[in-house]
Amino acid sequence: MHGQQTQLVLVHRPRIASLRPRTRLDRSRTLPSDIAAQEYEERLSSDSSITNGSESENIPRKTSRPFWGLTQASRQLRYEFRPIYLINQEIGLDLNNISGYFKAFYPSAAKELAKIGPSGERESTLSFVGHVTVALGETANKEERGPKGIEVLPLIEVWANGFSMQAGFGRYATSGHQWPVDAETKDLYRVLGRQVRRDQSCSETNERWREILRCRYLASVRIHRVPVVRYVSTPGWAIPPELLAASIPIPTNSAYPPNVQMFRVPVVPRPYIHLIFRKDKAEPWMTELESVIPDNWLLQHGFETMEHFEVKVGVKE
């Protein structure tokens, strides 16, 4: 009976003249129905087993924020517990947010990395810990299409010099994504000195590339997913048929031969990884005006036979 919702009983007192008590005393006297209602309400309020409806059982579940209590703790406790949190909590990170994330969560990185000697000597392995997975979107956004590219050196340096740092690359989850043919994501593992095998496992870190990272030879590493399109002036007869529709005619002027129609032809460069070395760490061929990467250099440092990206090498001025 009490498992169902209780209907509130209303007592209606008709105010018809023929039914009203004759005296003031009779009108103020409590009716039997009022007494019964009061007794019923007292029983309801005193009996804890009686409820107004079914109550769902509270099923305990694992919290999605196990470290929320740290926000209520002191700064000292948060500082001491932070490495434990970072080493156990996998962080998903967008490619565009690498610099901001490492600046916020590893604020001492720049100061500690600056203590590394020119040949990689250090008092001890730096106390960086973490587990970061960098995600790429299926299409490049505005920042990734810019001429500057996306800086990933903070991730690489902290990973290479940290005590227990794990890093990887992936995609945002989509129904049609096929990892075995994702050349772009697999090529990005090269900046960590690793290659993705056919069984999706990773090779060991390339020792020469690891030395470059631990000795801090690099000033910048930038990912250009969609490089800026440039245009070149080309006579109409030399334009490939597939580019003719996208070419723009150039008005006749004295800068070009007469009776020759010139076009501005778009040149879409291949996506590339730009490795920029410090000037004092650069190899001789890197400082040449028309520098060409030696074939054996890419092989020795783990950048050979890349499917999606090409590699460009420069020197910071």
N, C-alpha and C positions, 0 to 999 in steps of 0.2 A: 504493500500500500504506500509506504513512505518512499519507495524507490522511484515513484512517479512525481511529477511536479504537482504541488498542492494548490488546489483552487481556493482562492480567497472567498469566504462566505460573507455576503453582505446581508445585514438584518434591516429590513425596510419597515419603518413605522408609519403607517398611514395617518395622515393629518385630516381625516374626515371628522367633522364635528360630532357625528353620532357615536364615534368610537373613542373619543378622547375622555380621559378621566375627568370626573366632576370637580375634584379639588386640586389645589396646588400641591398638596402632599402626595397625592396619587401620581401626579405628573412627574415628580422628582424621584419616585421609587424605581429601583433597578429592576429591569425585567429579567425573567428566568433565562432568556436567550443571551442576555449580556453576561450573566454569571457563567454560563456554559462556554462562551467565547473566551472569557478571561482564563478559565481553567485550561482550555485547549492551548492557548498561547503560552501559558506557564510550562506545560508539558513539553512543548516544542523547544522552548529556550533552555530547558534543563537537561534534555536528552541529547547527548552529543552524537548518538548513533543515527538520529533522524536528520536527513538532509533534504534540501529542496530539489535536488536533481542528481543525476549521476555525475560523478567526478572522475575525470580521466586519471589514470595512474601515472605518476611521475617516473618515467624510465630514465635512469641515469645514463648519460652519454659522455663520450670523451670530448672535452672542450676543444674548440678550434683555435683558441688563443691560450696555450698552456703557459706562456710567459707574461700574461697580462698583469699579474701581480707585481712585476718589476716596476711598472709605472707608479705603483704606490710605495715603492721602497726608496731608500736613500740613494744618492748618486754613487756613493762608494760601493754599495751592493750591486748596482747596475753595472758599474765598471768591472767588478770582479766576475760577474756572471756572463758578461757579454761574449767572451771567447767560447764559452760552453754553448751558448745559443747559436753563434755563427757557425760553429763546426758541425752542429747537428741539424740546423735548419737550412734546407735547400732554398736558395733565393732565385726566383725567376726575374729576369731583367731584360728590358727592351734595349736593343742595340743603341738607341739614341741616348739612353740614360746612363751609360757606363761612367762617363766622367763625373757626373753629378753624384752618382751612388758612391763611388770610391772616395770622393771628396768628403761626403757626409759620414760614411761609416768607417773610413780609415783616415781620419784627419791627420794622424802623425806619419802617414806614409812618406810624404815628400821629405820631411826632416830625417826620417830613419834611412831612406834610400840615399840621401845625400852623404851619409857617413860611409858608404861603401867606397873602398879604395879604387884607384884607376885600373888595377888588375883584378878586381873582384874581392880583395881581401876585406874581411869583416871580423869583428870580435865574436859574433855568433849568428846563427840563422835568425832572421827577423821574425818576430812573433805574430805574423799575420796568419789568421785562420779563416776559413770560409768555404762555402760550396755554392758557386754561382753558375747558372745556366743562362746564356744570352739568347734571346729569341729574336728571330727575323720575321717580318711580315711578308706575305706573298708578293706584295708590290712595294716599291720604295716610296717613302713619304717625302715631304718637301725638304726636310733636313738632309736626307740621304741623297737627294738629287742636287744638292748645292755643290759649288766648286771646291769647297774645303774638305768634303768627306766627313766621316765619323771617326773621331779619335778613340783608339782602343789601347793605347800604351799604358794608361793607369792599370787596367786589368792585367795586361801581360807582365808588367814589372812586379806587381804585388803577387801574382801567381808564381812567377819564377823565383822570387826571393823570400816567399813566405814559408812559415814552419809547416803548415798543413792547409794548403790551398788547393781546391779542386775547381776546375773551370771547364765549360763546354759550350757548344753552340747547338741551337735547335730552331724549330719553327713553332709558331702558334698553331694550336690544334685545329685542323680542318679535315673534313671527311675525305677529300680526294688526295691528301698528301701522301707521297710515296718516298720514304726515306732512301731506299737504295739508289734512286736516280736523282737525288737532291745534290747536284754538284756544287752549288753555291755554299751550302752549309758545310759540306765536307771539306771544301777548300779553305774555309776559315780556320779549321784546325791547324793549318800550316803555320799561323802566327804563334801557335803554342809549340811549334817544333814537332808536331805529330801528323801522321797520315792515317786516314780512316781506311781500314781494309774492307774487303768484300763482305766479310762476315759481320761488319759494323763494329768491330773492335778497333782500338787505337794502337798504333805502333809506339815504341819507346821514343822518348824525346831526343831529337837530333842534338848531338853533343856540341857541335859548332854553334848552332843557333842558341842553345842554352848558355853557352859561354858569352855570347853577345848580350843576352838579356841580363845575366848576372853581373856582368862587368859594366852594364849601362852604356853601351855604345850608341844607343838609339835616342834621338831627340823627339821622334814622333812616329806613330804608325797609324795610317789613315785608310779607312775602307771606302772606296768609291763604288757604290752599287750601280749608280746610273751617272756616269760622267757627263759633263756638259758637252753638248753637240757643237762642233766647230764647222765652219764653212771654208771651202777652198774654191778659187776661181779656176774653172776648167772649160776648154772649148767644147761645144756641143758634140762634135764627132767623137770625143774621147770619153763621154759619159756612158757608163754601163746602162743598159735598158732598164734595169730594176730601180735605178736612181733618177731616171730622167723625169718622172712625174713629181718628185720631191725637189727638183732643182729649180732655182729662181733665175730668170734671164737678167743679165746685166746690161743696162743701156750702153750704147756705143760711145766710146770716149777715146782720147788719145793714149790712154794707158795700155790699150790692147791693140793688136794688129787689126787693120781695116778688113772689112768683109768677113770677119770671123765672129760668130755669135758666142759670147761667153756666158757662162752660168755660174751661180753660186751653188755648189754641190755640198750637201750635208755629209759630214763624216762622223759617224757614230762610233766612238771609241769603245773598246772592250772594257768591261768592269775590271778594276785593278786595285791592288794593294800597294800603297805607297810607303816604302821604308825610308825614313829620313834619318841619316846618321849625324852624330855630333861631328863638328869639323875636326876636332883633335883626334877622333877615332876613325875617321874615314880612310879607306884604302886609296892608293894613288889613282886608280882608274875612275873612282867616283868623283873626283874633283876636275876631271877633264871637261872641256866645253861641250863636246859631243860624246858623252860617256856611253859606252855600250856594256851591258852586263855580260861578263864572260859566261859561257855555257857551263863550265864546271862549277862556277860559283853557286848557281841555282841548285845544282845537283848536290853539292857539298852541304848546303844549308837547308835542304829539305823542301825546296820550292819547284822541283822539276815536275813535268807532266801534270800541270794543274788543268782541270776541266773547264772551270768557269772564269776564274780571275787570271789576270796576268800580273806580273810583279814589276814595279818601277822603283828605282833606287835613286835617292837624292841626298844632298848634304845641306844641313841647316846653315844659313848665311849668318 
